[in-house]
Amino acid sequence: MEKSLNPVDITENGNEHRWHLQLDPSLTIHSPNNPFSGNFFHPTSSTIARKDPNSDEEFLWKSRDHRKNRHVKYNPNQDNESRQGSNLLVGLGHMFRIEYWNVSWWVAMSFTIGSVVWVVNGFYSFLPFVDLSVAKSTSAVGWTAWVGATIFEVGSVLGMLEAWNREDTANFGWGVRKALGHDDPEAGGNMATSNSSDTIPGSRSESEKESKPKPKRQWIWFSTDAKYWHEMGFLAAFAQFCGASIFWISGFTALPSIQNTIMTETGVLDGVFWTPQVIGGSGFVISATFIMLETQKRWYIPTPLSIGMAGWSLEFYWWNWVRALRCSWVRCAGSVLQWYEAVNSV
């Protein structure tokens, strides 16, 4: 697959845009957009269209949908298992599926489970204030804090892997295939281009069976490629990783044996328990900010109907809840929305 555009190659209305992905030769893009002026950030949305002057078919590409595998209409391992919910009830039913092949599913599940653990931690912490006859269980509070922080750390690592391993081609998904005029819902419908050697693994159409299979894409475990620093999705994952790593220190020092030792040492307690909570929590807020901006056409215009923004905007309130009640209900709600997003195709 050839690159159709250089990293900075699109000028519209006097503005230069940084396009960063490969594109099928039969397609072109226009109206690339990121929430800020200038070309430092890669586009977070763009319109993909056919080069054919007689065609007016277009497809809206979004960086978040790209990264979250929302273009895969069918389960790669089961041709007839659609990931597109015809209604909310069907979409909720998809949440009972185990999409082990989908890194975005693992990210969502990690933060959902971690949030549940923090909800339990909140009950242990807050119950003595509601019922004075109940003694505060330092052991339970400490262990649940450590487990919750550890799961968040795992989720943040998975988030980095998700950002590093997003597809390098923008000509993906059943939506683009439909624009190309090759969509066959009965055959899988998640192929990407007219050349079946460039299709997403998992489709079982006859044309794909007869063609040369697509080479397996190498999984990226770590990358220092500078291109990722221009992507809001990666910056969000990086901020979350930094925040979760620092926050984990407070989870570790919350373990009963450590907490009992440093409880009387005010300086040490502030340095290794309270300070990591403040700095780590700030990392989550920064991450949420990048995710919200990624879903917005302009940085100052919210998109409340976007499921990505709805899930992560709750992050701003989560830290206040943790500080006040140490109870992560709001964070849990945001994680569940991510879970729903991960298992449903656009």
C-alpha positions, 0 to 999 in steps of 0.5 A: 500500500502506497502513501498517498500524502506526506505528513504535512500536505493538505492546504484548505482555506489557507490552513495547512493540515498534517495528514499522517495515515496511508490512503487507498489510491482510489480515495482522497480526503478533504476537510481534515480537522483538529480542535486547534488551529495549526498543524501540530496535531494530526487531524482528529476527523476528516472526510474520505471520498472517492476520486471518481468525479461522478461519485458523491459518496463520502465517509467521515473518518474519526481518529477515536473510532479508528483507534478504538476498532469501531470500524470492525463491523463483524467479529473477526472470528465469527462471520455472522456475529455483527458488532453493530447494535440496531438499538440500545438494547442490542448494544447493551447485549454486546457487552456480554461478549468477550472480545479478547482480540480487541485491545480496546475491550481490555482497556475498558474492562481494566478500568471498569473492574478497577473502578468497581474495586475503588467503589468497594474501597469507598464503602470501607472508608465511608461506612464508619462515618455513616454508622459510628458503631462500625469500626474502620477497617484499615486493612480492607481500605489499604488492600483495596486501594492497592488492588484498584491502583494496580488494575488502573496501572495495567489499564493505562499500559493497555491504553498505550498499546492501543494507541501504538497499535492503531492502524496505519491506513485510513482506508479501513472499515465497512463504511469506507468499503461501502463508499467504494461500492464493495459492501456485502453485509452477508459476506462480513462487510468489514473489508477496507478496499477494493484490493482484498490483500489490504483488507482487515483480517476476519472477513470471509468473502469469496474474493478474499479467499481467492486472493493473497492473504494480508501479511500479519501486522507486527504488534508494537510493544514499545515505540519512540516514533515521534509521530505519536506525539502529534496524536491526541489519543496517544497523548491522552494514553501517555498522560493516563499512564504517567498519572496511573504510575504515580497514583500507584505509589499511593496505592502501594503505601496504602498497604496496611503494614506500610501505612501503619509505619508511616502514619506518624511520620507526617513528612513521609506520609505527605510525600509518598501517600498524599502527594502521589494522589494529587499528582496522579489524579491530575494525570487522569484529568489531563488525559480526560482533557485530551480525549474530550478535545479529540472528540470536538471539532473546536476546543471550545465547543463540547460534543456531549452526544459523543460517547467518548466525551460522555465517558471521559468527561466524568473524569473531571468529577471523579477526583473530587469524589475520591477525595471526598468519599474515596468512592469511584462511582462516577469513574465506574460510570465512565468506564462502563460507557467505554466498555459499551463503545468498545464492543459496538461498531459505528 
